Amino acid sequence: MKKYLYLLITILSAFFIILIIYRFGDIPNRRNNGFVRHYLLNSYSKMHEIDLRDTLYGIVGATRSTIYITTPVQDEILAVGSNGEKEVRRIKIPYFSRFYDSLKFNSLAINIDSPYIYLFAENKPAIIKTAMDSSIFEIRILPPGPFTREVMIGRDRFILRKLESGLTDQIFVRYDLNSGILKKETGISEINGDGGIVSDGRLHFDSETRKLYYVYYYKNQILSFDTSLNLSNRFSLIDTTSSFKIRTGLVKNSGSSAYTNITPAYIINKANYVEKGLLYNMSALRADNETDKFFSDNSILDIIDLKNGRYRGSICLPASHGSKLSQFFISNNRLISLYTNSIIIYDLDPAIDRQDQ
């Protein structure tokens, strides 16, 4: 009887804690967020929509004619025509089944730079280079410490966000696949000693500015640095979330310990992309001049000029089948937006980088 009483007390306590957090907690969009948006008119036009039967996970590459997308099938990539074609090719990743289990990969991130496929075994850590036609297979085991973010800055050269055990946090490193040389940054990353959870974000490389940009998930800051790992600048986004709201703690279980968040993890910047010196950022925050319905019915992308940190304006993309976009990719002046079972391609105004407030 006591066991059931304790269980009931635990459930009721958890319910009241959740109720208190909801009533008094700093939950985004329950009140004004302290900023307004303005919208760029005629900044895009819808080209076409592609409906698919598959569940779509992520865009891992694009050319002028093809978009490459991952699905729940681990060894498969969809090659979808970007000009309205209905044909979908299914590409099996070369060597996947042969090496996935033997090398004990827990997960793989994928990037396609046609005709090459790069597989990032983040937990191993390792990088594998193969090709569409299975003609090559190269694997490089990196120094100990997993990595969580990766971008290509040139053929076989990468910037990674990698765990530095001495700091119990993640820093940026440059890795050359051919030489095996790994160079570590100094003075770029914010060190919190929590394995990199609080400072998590998305990493981008812009081939036009030759700069790396790191957009935090949990606050309105962007880091800019060059390929030699020298810090260039720090920018703020348009909202007012200037500090991390998430808190972490060390949790022990069965003799092992790991850092995890101990407060709700409210993501501020959900998805973003960098192209031609502009950051397109999908914010999770409603502006003070937006209604709840308008915000829920549209995916809103704020555009930031990365040369000076200036806010250029915003574009709003209507929800598809009741859902906002999950990821987007910009290539050849097209914005490729990804939804659960569909892709919508927009043609961006070439003058969008010259539009002002």
C-alpha positions in Angstrom: 0.0 0.0 0.0 2.8 2.3 0.9 4.4 1.7 -2.5 1.3 2.9 -4.3 1.0 5.9 -2.0 4.6 6.9 -2.7 4.0 6.5 -6.4 0.8 8.7 -6.2 2.7 11.4 -4.3 5.5 11.3 -6.9 3.1 11.7 -9.8 1.2 14.5 -8.1 4.5 16.3 -7.2 5.7 16.0 -10.8 2.3 17.4 -12.0 2.5 20.4 -9.7 6.1 21.1 -10.6 5.1 21.1 -14.3 2.2 23.4 -13.5 4.4 25.8 -11.6 6.9 25.9 -14.4 4.2 26.6 -16.9 2.6 29.3 -14.8 5.7 31.1 -13.6 8.5 29.9 -15.9 10.2 31.9 -18.6 8.4 30.1 -21.5 9.0 31.6 -24.9 6.0 33.3 -26.6 3.8 33.4 -23.5 4.5 37.1 -23.4 6.1 39.7 -25.7 9.7 39.0 -26.6 10.8 42.6 -26.9 11.4 42.9 -30.7 9.6 43.5 -33.9 10.0 42.2 -37.5 9.5 43.8 -40.9 8.8 41.7 -43.9 10.6 41.9 -47.3 7.9 42.1 -50.0 8.2 40.0 -53.2 11.4 38.5 -51.9 10.6 35.0 -53.2 8.2 33.1 -55.5 7.1 29.5 -55.2 8.5 27.3 -58.0 7.0 23.9 -57.2 6.2 21.4 -54.5 7.3 17.7 -54.5 5.2 15.3 -52.4 6.8 12.0 -51.4 5.7 8.9 -49.6 8.9 8.7 -47.5 9.5 10.4 -44.2 12.2 12.9 -44.9 14.9 13.5 -42.3 17.4 16.0 -43.7 19.0 17.6 -46.8 22.6 16.4 -47.1 23.5 18.0 -50.4 22.3 19.6 -53.6 23.4 20.4 -57.1 21.6 22.4 -59.8 19.5 19.4 -60.7 19.4 17.1 -57.7 18.5 17.3 -54.0 19.9 14.6 -51.7 17.8 13.7 -48.7 18.1 11.1 -45.9 15.2 9.0 -44.6 14.8 6.6 -41.6 16.5 3.9 -43.8 20.2 4.1 -42.6 21.9 3.1 -45.8 19.7 4.9 -48.2 19.6 8.4 -49.7 16.9 9.8 -52.0 18.0 11.8 -55.0 15.1 14.1 -56.0 15.0 16.3 -59.1 15.0 20.0 -58.2 13.2 21.1 -61.4 9.8 19.6 -60.8 10.6 16.1 -62.0 8.6 13.3 -60.3 11.4 10.7 -60.5 13.0 9.8 -57.3 16.2 7.6 -57.3 17.2 5.6 -54.2 20.9 5.5 -53.7 22.4 2.8 -51.4 25.5 4.2 -49.6 28.5 2.1 -50.8 30.1 -0.2 -48.2 27.5 0.7 -45.6 26.3 -2.7 -44.5 29.8 -4.2 -44.6 31.5 -1.6 -42.3 28.7 -0.1 -40.2 28.6 -2.9 -37.6 32.3 -4.0 -37.8 33.5 -0.5 -37.0 30.9 -0.1 -34.3 29.4 3.2 -35.5 26.5 4.4 -33.3 25.4 6.9 -35.8 26.5 8.5 -39.0 26.0 12.1 -40.3 26.2 12.4 -44.1 27.3 15.0 -46.5 27.3 14.7 -50.3 29.7 16.7 -52.4 29.0 14.9 -55.7 30.4 12.5 -56.8 31.8 11.9 -53.2 29.9 10.9 -50.1 31.4 11.8 -46.7 30.2 9.8 -43.7 30.9 11.2 -40.2 31.0 8.7 -37.5 30.8 11.3 -34.8 31.0 9.0 -31.7 33.9 6.8 -33.1 35.3 9.4 -34.1 36.0 8.8 -37.8 35.4 10.3 -41.2 34.8 8.0 -44.2 35.0 9.1 -47.8 33.4 7.0 -50.5 31.9 7.6 -54.0 28.6 7.2 -55.8 30.0 4.5 -57.9 31.7 2.7 -55.0 35.1 3.2 -56.6 36.8 4.4 -53.4 36.6 3.8 -49.7 38.8 5.7 -47.3 38.5 5.8 -43.5 40.3 8.1 -41.1 40.2 7.6 -37.3 40.5 10.9 -35.5 42.2 11.5 -32.1 39.9 10.5 -29.1 36.9 12.6 -28.4 33.6 12.6 -30.3 32.5 15.5 -32.5 28.9 16.8 -33.0 29.1 19.3 -35.9 31.0 19.2 -39.2 31.3 21.4 -42.3 33.5 21.1 -45.4 35.8 24.1 -46.2 37.5 22.5 -49.2 38.1 19.1 -50.8 38.8 16.7 -47.9 39.2 19.6 -45.4 36.8 20.1 -42.5 35.9 22.2 -39.5 34.5 20.1 -36.6 33.1 20.9 -33.2 34.9 18.3 -31.1 35.0 17.3 -27.4 38.2 18.4 -25.7 38.5 16.1 -22.7 40.7 18.5 -20.7 38.0 21.2 -20.8 35.0 18.8 -20.6 33.6 20.8 -23.4 33.7 21.1 -27.2 35.9 23.3 -29.3 36.4 23.9 -33.0 39.1 22.0 -34.8 40.3 21.9 -38.4 41.0 18.4 -39.9 42.7 17.5 -43.1 41.6 14.1 -44.4 44.8 13.5 -46.5 47.5 14.6 -44.0 45.6 13.6 -40.8 46.7 16.9 -39.3 44.2 18.3 -36.6 44.5 21.9 -35.5 42.7 23.2 -32.4 41.2 26.7 -31.9 42.1 29.0 -29.1 39.7 31.6 -27.7 36.7 31.1 -29.9 34.4 28.7 -28.0 32.5 29.5 -24.8 33.7 27.0 -22.2 31.1 25.8 -19.7 32.5 22.4 -18.8 29.2 20.6 -19.6 30.3 18.6 -22.7 29.0 21.4 -25.0 25.3 21.1 -24.2 24.5 24.7 -23.2 26.5 26.1 -26.1 25.1 23.7 -28.7 24.2 25.2 -32.1 24.6 24.9 -35.9 27.9 25.3 -37.8 28.0 26.8 -41.4 30.7 27.7 -43.9 30.1 30.4 -46.5 32.3 29.9 -49.6 31.8 33.6 -50.6 33.1 35.2 -47.4 35.4 32.2 -46.6 34.2 32.4 -43.0 32.7 29.9 -40.6 29.5 30.9 -38.7 28.2 29.2 -35.5 24.6 30.0 -34.5 23.7 29.1 -30.9 20.5 27.2 -30.3 19.7 28.8 -26.9 20.7 32.4 -27.2 20.8 35.1 -29.9 24.5 35.1 -30.7 26.6 34.2 -33.8 30.3 33.4 -33.8 32.3 34.2 -36.9 35.8 32.9 -37.5 38.1 32.1 -40.5 39.4 28.8 -41.7 42.7 29.3 -39.8 40.5 29.3 -36.6 40.9 33.0 -35.9 37.9 34.7 -34.3 36.5 37.4 -36.6 33.4 38.7 -34.9 30.4 38.1 -32.7 26.9 39.1 -33.8 23.6 39.2 -32.1 20.3 38.3 -33.7 17.2 40.5 -33.5 15.6 38.9 -30.4 16.5 39.8 -26.8 17.7 36.3 -25.5 21.2 37.4 -24.7 22.0 34.7 -22.2 21.5 30.9 -22.0 18.2 29.9 -20.3 19.1 26.2 -20.2 20.9 24.7 -17.2 22.8 21.4 -17.1 23.9 19.0 -14.4 25.9 15.8 -14.0 23.7 12.7 -13.8 25.1 9.4 -12.5 23.5 6.1 -13.4 24.9 2.5 -12.9 28.4 3.7 -12.3 28.5 6.0 -15.3 27.9 9.7 -15.4 27.0 12.2 -18.1 25.9 15.8 -18.4 22.3 16.5 -19.3 19.9 19.5 -19.2 18.1 19.9 -15.9 15.8 22.6 -17.1 13.6 22.7 -20.2 15.7 23.2 -23.4 13.8 25.9 -25.3 15.5 26.3 -28.6 15.6 29.9 -29.8 17.1 29.4 -33.3 15.6 26.2 -34.8 17.1 26.1 -38.3 19.4 28.3 -40.3 21.6 28.5 -43.4 24.4 30.8 -44.6 24.7 31.8 -48.2 26.6 34.7 -49.9 27.2 36.6 -46.7 23.7 36.4 -45.4 22.3 34.3 -42.5 18.8 33.0 -42.9 17.5 32.1 -39.4 14.3 30.4 -38.5 13.5 31.8 -35.1 11.3 30.0 -32.5 10.3 33.4 -31.0 7.2 35.4 -32.0 7.8 39.1 -32.6 5.7 41.7 -30.7 4.0 42.8 -34.0 2.9 39.2 -34.8 -0.2 37.4 -33.7 -0.1 33.9 -32.4 -2.0 32.6 -35.4 0.3 34.3 -37.9 3.4 32.9 -36.2 1.9 29.4 -36.0 0.9 29.5 -39.7 4.2 30.5 -41.1 7.9 29.6 -40.9 9.6 33.0 -40.5 13.2 33.4 -41.6 15.1 36.5 -40.3 17.9 37.7 -42.6 21.1 39.0 -41.1 24.0 40.6 -43.0 27.1 38.9 -41.8 29.4 41.7 -42.9 28.1 44.0 -40.2 25.5 42.1 -38.2 22.6 44.2 -39.6 19.1 42.9 -39.7 17.9 43.0 -43.3 14.3 41.9 -42.8 12.3 38.7 -42.7 10.4 36.4 -45.1 7.5 34.2 -44.1 6.9 30.8 -45.7 3.4 29.4 -45.2 3.0 26.1 -43.4 2.5 23.0 -45.5 -0.2 20.5 -44.4 -0.3 22.3 -41.1 3.4 22.0 -40.4 6.3 24.4 -40.4 9.5 23.5 -42.3 12.0 21.3 -40.5 15.1 22.2 -42.4 16.0 24.4 -45.4 18.9 24.6 -47.8 19.9 27.4 -50.2 21.5 26.6 -53.5 21.8 28.6 -56.8 19.4 31.2 -55.5 16.7 28.6 -54.6 15.4 28.0 -51.1 14.7 24.3 -50.7 12.4 23.8 -47.7 11.9 20.4 -46.2 8.8 19.1 -44.5 7.8 15.6 -43.2 6.7 14.2 -46.5 7.3 17.0 -49.0 9.8 19.5 -50.4 8.8 23.0 -51.5 11.3 25.0 -53.6 11.2 28.8 -53.7 13.0 31.1 -56.1 14.7 33.9 -54.1 14.8 37.5 -55.4 18.5 38.0 -56.6 18.3 41.5 -55.0 17.4 40.2 -51.6 20.9 41.0 -50.3 20.4 44.6 -51.2 17.0 45.1 -49.5 17.0 47.4 -46.5 14.6 48.4 -43.8 
